[in-house]
Amino acid sequence: MAISIRLKLLAIVLGFFALVVVLFYLYSNSVTDNYRQLRTHEVSQTIAFESERVSKIITEMERNAVDLALAGTHFYKSGRHSDVLGASISTENFDAFRASAGGGIWFEPYALNRSAKRVCYYAFFDPSTGTVRLDTEFESEEYDYHTQVWYTQIAANVRDKHHAVWTVPYFEEIGTVSLMTTVGAGIYDENDRFIGMSTVDWQIQSMVDHLSGIRPTKNSFVLLASPLDDYIISNTRETGTSQAGASLQGLPWYSQLRFSNSGSVYFGSFADSNTEYLSFSRMFPNGWLFSVQIPSAEIFAEIEGRNRQFTLIITMSSLFLLVFASYLLSRLINRPLARLMSGVADLGAGNLDKQMEIISSDEIGMLASAFNKMTADLKASIEQTVIERSEKERIGAELDIAAQIQLSMLPCIFPPFPDRKEMDIYATMQPAKEVGGDFYDFFLIGENTLALVIADVAGKGVPSALFMVIARTLIKNNAQAGKPPSEVFNTVNRLLCENNPRCMFVTAFMAYLDLASGKLVYVNAGHNPPLLHSGSLFRWLKSKVGFVLGGMENISYAQGEITLQSGDAIFLYTDGLTEAMNSEKRLFGDARLLETANRLAEQGLPLKGFTVSMKNEIDKFADGAEQADDITMLVLRYWGVQTT
């Protein structure tokens, strides 16, 4: 029995009404909960973002206090207890870390000088002169820092040389009144006996004001406190005994707060004065609690208002679309062939969203179904192609950023020490992929020792780049701690062997150059032997090659030693040079490297010109073959102490 067009139209209109009613019912039941979750997540993310900036500052303060304590320990163990050296430790530290208000090192009675009960070096920024200077008033008889609250708090709670301790916040009344806190770390002698401490002062008033100003709604309020010390730093709601410095336990709603020590924002709720509050809390690394309380009725008021507006818009739009659909159906259902032709024309014009609304059991209905499937499949195919292309472009962009970050970690400003005339230095690194596993580094240890490092992580790409960052950081940190090259490699090898499930390793060469005498102390962990230019020719630098770093535990590395004369040079490189391959599968090789270095040396090129020319020679040899490995070069020429 054939169904008339009138019945088809009536069935379509009624079906559309039924669909609108069902969808609206489902929407009304779910949209409120969804918007509440979105709003809660939005507030949580805002608080997490604002608190993370403070958390990073706290971590930097603690790291600076520990580093300053380690410097004080090295100063004590060095035996050179001059006031000039002690003062330089504090002033240089604060000059490099202006986030603090001041800092210094403080020794126990007679620990540093048996004839002096108080020895300390405290530096701060003097706005009147625009410089960092030392404050000598803390050693006076009128001020015994050993009895001060901040000193006794830190001394009583510090556990080891890597442990930082925070004092209870206090108001600094010298100069402008400002809320401050102090973080300190212990200084220990060779027997791990506490002999003093380092301190870093932090003016936290601006930070407290900023966090206290976070008000997602009109009647929300902020609590900043130290639960360990039972101390309120700031509370924007309570008055009287609940203000700064009061007991945290005095807040009647504090016991209902829930927070975690994981560093993430913890969401909870509590009731106070017949008002339901939503609480967003986070613990900072130093044990402070940051918590924002928002009345639940206020946090969702805006969302519910928008929900009502959106519901009205949806309702009006649905009515409009219903009337419009009825008009189209009543007009076009009698002309299915015309619609089908219009659909084909639209598809030819590029409209892949075109869907035929013809529902019948005859040949035209079958053709319309086939047309709809064809347009959907074509659109899906094009969308998938666009997604794949976008994903490739995104990965490429991220790798480009990673390569820029990696290169920015390496010293790239030459000359790096323009005021030092004892040497010239230049280095370059060209990864085979977007990111590489090679790295070089050079830095001063003290005033007269220059450390040189070149290394090659096994493999290429992102894993090698990450392992490179770890190895470089460990080598530099241990070198700057005052260890000799062999001890640096012993320590780094042990640390890399720990938690190394992929068994990654790195070859490395490290040397300390005494800029005054030319004495070069070096150690080799499975790396290519450097070239030494002394006289007129390059020659291989003899060294006892140890095992690679990270390959085997309990390895000891032996040092070598030579003395550079004025004009001597040393050339460090990775195996990307010697293993460069041409289209005939032949390697550049050690012999060709030595011959090329001597030929370039005869031209008297500057250091940068030497490395550029060496890379050109490798490219010429490769003759268009793809670079298979990272190519890294570091060349240093020693001039010795210059006299005028």
Rosetta blueprint (number, residue, H / E / L):
1 M L
2 A L
3 I L
4 S L
5 I H
6 R H
7 L H
8 K H
9 L H
10 L H
11 A H
12 I H
13 V H
14 L H
15 G H
16 F H
17 F H
18 A H
19 L H
20 V H
21 V H
22 V H
23 L H
24 F H
25 Y H
26 L H
27 Y H
28 S H
29 N H
30 S H
31 V H
32 T H
33 D H
34 N H
35 Y H
36 R H
37 Q H
38 L H
39 R H
40 T H
41 H H
42 E H
43 V H
44 S H
45 Q H
46 T H
47 I H
48 A H
49 F H
50 E H
51 S H
52 E H
53 R H
54 V H
55 S H
56 K H
57 I H
58 I H
59 T H
60 E H
61 M H
62 E H
63 R H
64 N H
65 A H
66 V H
67 D H
68 L H
69 A H
70 L H
71 A H
72 G H
73 T H
74 H H
75 F H
76 Y H
77 K H
78 S H
79 G L
80 R L
81 H L
82 S L
83 D H
84 V H
85 L H
86 G H
87 A H
88 S H
89 I H
90 S H
91 T H
92 E H
93 N H
94 F H
95 D H
96 A H
97 F L
98 R L
99 A L
100 S L
101 A L
102 G E
103 G E
104 G E
105 I E
106 W E
107 F E
108 E L
109 P L
110 Y L
111 A L
112 L L
113 N L
114 R L
115 S L
116 A L
117 K L
118 R L
119 V E
120 C E
121 Y E
122 Y E
123 A E
124 F E
125 F E
126 D E
127 P L
128 S L
129 T L
130 G L
131 T E
132 V E
133 R E
134 L E
135 D E
136 T L
137 E H
138 F H
139 E H
140 S L
141 E L
142 E L
143 Y L
144 D L
145 Y H
146 H H
147 T H
148 Q L
149 V H
150 W H
151 Y H
152 T H
153 Q H
154 I H
155 A H
156 A H
157 N H
158 V L
159 R L
160 D L
161 K L
162 H L
163 H L
164 A E
165 V E
166 W E
167 T L
168 V L
169 P L
170 Y E
171 F E
172 E E
173 E L
174 I L
175 G L
176 T L
177 V L
178 S E
179 L E
180 M E
181 T E
182 T E
183 V E
184 G E
185 A E
186 G E
187 I E
188 Y E
189 D L
190 E L
191 N L
192 D L
193 R L
194 F E
195 I E
196 G E
197 M E
198 S E
199 T E
200 V E
201 D E
202 W E
203 Q E
204 I L
205 Q H
206 S H
207 M H
208 V H
209 D H
210 H H
211 L H
212 S H
213 G L
214 I L
215 R L
216 P L
217 T L
218 K L
219 N L
220 S L
221 F E
222 V E
223 L E
224 L E
225 A E
226 S E
227 P H
228 L H
229 D H
230 D L
231 Y E
232 I E
233 I E
234 S E
235 N E
236 T L
237 R L
238 E L
239 T L
240 G H
241 T H
242 S H
243 Q L
244 A L
245 G L
246 A L
247 S L
248 L H
249 Q H
250 G H
251 L L
252 P L
253 W L
254 Y H
255 S H
256 Q H
257 L L
258 R L
259 F L
260 S L
261 N L
262 S L
263 G L
264 S L
265 V L
266 Y E
267 F E
268 G E
269 S E
270 F E
271 A E
272 D E
273 S L
274 N L
275 T E
276 E E
277 Y E
278 L E
279 S E
280 F E
281 S E
282 R E
283 M E
284 F L
285 P L
286 N L
287 G L
288 W L
289 L E
290 F E
291 S E
292 V E
293 Q E
294 I E
295 P E
296 S H
297 A H
298 E H
299 I H
300 F L
301 A H
302 E H
303 I H
304 E H
305 G H
306 R H
307 N H
308 R H
309 Q H
310 F H
311 T H
312 L H
313 I H
314 I H
315 T H
316 M H
317 S H
318 S H
319 L H
320 F H
321 L H
322 L H
323 V H
324 F H
325 A H
326 S H
327 Y H
328 L H
329 L H
330 S H
331 R H
332 L H
333 I L
334 N L
335 R L
336 P H
337 L H
338 A H
339 R H
340 L H
341 M H
342 S H
343 G H
344 V H
345 A H
346 D H
347 L H
348 G H
349 A L
350 G L
351 N L
352 L L
353 D L
354 K L
355 Q L
356 M L
357 E L
358 I L
359 I L
360 S L
361 S L
362 D L
363 E H
364 I H
365 G H
366 M H
367 L H
368 A H
369 S H
370 A H
371 F H
372 N H
373 K H
374 M H
375 T H
376 A H
377 D H
378 L H
379 K H
380 A H
381 S H
382 I H
383 E H
384 Q H
385 T H
386 V H
387 I H
388 E H
389 R H
390 S H
391 E H
392 K H
393 E H
394 R H
395 I H
396 G H
397 A H
398 E H
399 L H
400 D H
401 I H
402 A H
403 A H
404 Q H
405 I H
406 Q H
407 L H
408 S H
409 M H
410 L L
411 P L
412 C L
413 I L
414 F L
415 P L
416 P L
417 F L
418 P L
419 D L
420 R L
421 K L
422 E L
423 M E
424 D E
425 I E
426 Y E
427 A E
428 T E
429 M E
430 Q E
431 P L
432 A L
433 K L
434 E L
435 V L
436 G L
437 G L
438 D E
439 F E
440 Y E
441 D E
442 F E
443 F E
444 L E
445 I E
446 G L
447 E L
448 N L
449 T E
450 L E
451 A E
452 L E
453 V E
454 I E
455 A E
456 D E
457 V E
458 A L
459 G L
460 K L
461 G L
462 V H
463 P H
464 S H
465 A H
466 L H
467 F H
468 M H
469 V H
470 I H
471 A H
472 R H
473 T H
474 L H
475 I H
476 K H
477 N H
478 N H
479 A H
480 Q H
481 A L
482 G L
483 K L
484 P L
485 P H
486 S H
487 E H
488 V H
489 F H
490 N H
491 T H
492 V H
493 N H
494 R H
495 L H
496 L H
497 C H
498 E L
499 N L
500 N L
501 P L
502 R L
503 C L
504 M L
505 F L
506 V E
507 T E
508 A E
509 F E
510 M E
511 A E
512 Y E
513 L E
514 D E
515 L L
516 A L
517 S L
518 G L
519 K E
520 L E
521 V E
522 Y E
523 V E
524 N E
525 A E
526 G E
527 H L
528 N L
529 P L
530 P L
531 L E
532 L E
533 H E
534 S E
535 G L
536 S L
537 L E
538 F E
539 R E
540 W E
541 L L
542 K L
543 S L
544 K L
545 V E
546 G E
547 F L
548 V L
549 L E
550 G L
551 G L
552 M L
553 E L
554 N L
555 I L
556 S L
557 Y L
558 A L
559 Q E
560 G E
561 E E
562 I E
563 T E
564 L L
565 Q L
566 S L
567 G L
568 D L
569 A E
570 I E
571 F E
572 L E
573 Y E
574 T L
575 D H
576 G H
577 L H
578 T H
579 E L
580 A L
581 M E
582 N L
583 S L
584 E L
585 K L
586 R L
587 L E
588 F L
589 G H
590 D H
591 A H
592 R H
593 L H
594 L H
595 E H
596 T H
597 A H
598 N H
599 R H
600 L H
601 A H
602 E H
603 Q L
604 G L
605 L L
606 P L
607 L H
608 K H
609 G H
610 F H
611 T H
612 V H
613 S H
614 M H
615 K H
616 N H
617 E H
618 I H
619 D H
620 K H
621 F H
622 A H
623 D L
624 G L
625 A L
626 E L
627 Q L
628 A L
629 D L
630 D L
631 I E
632 T E
633 M E
634 L E
635 V E
636 L E
637 R E
638 Y E
639 W L
640 G L
641 V L
642 Q L
643 T L
644 T L
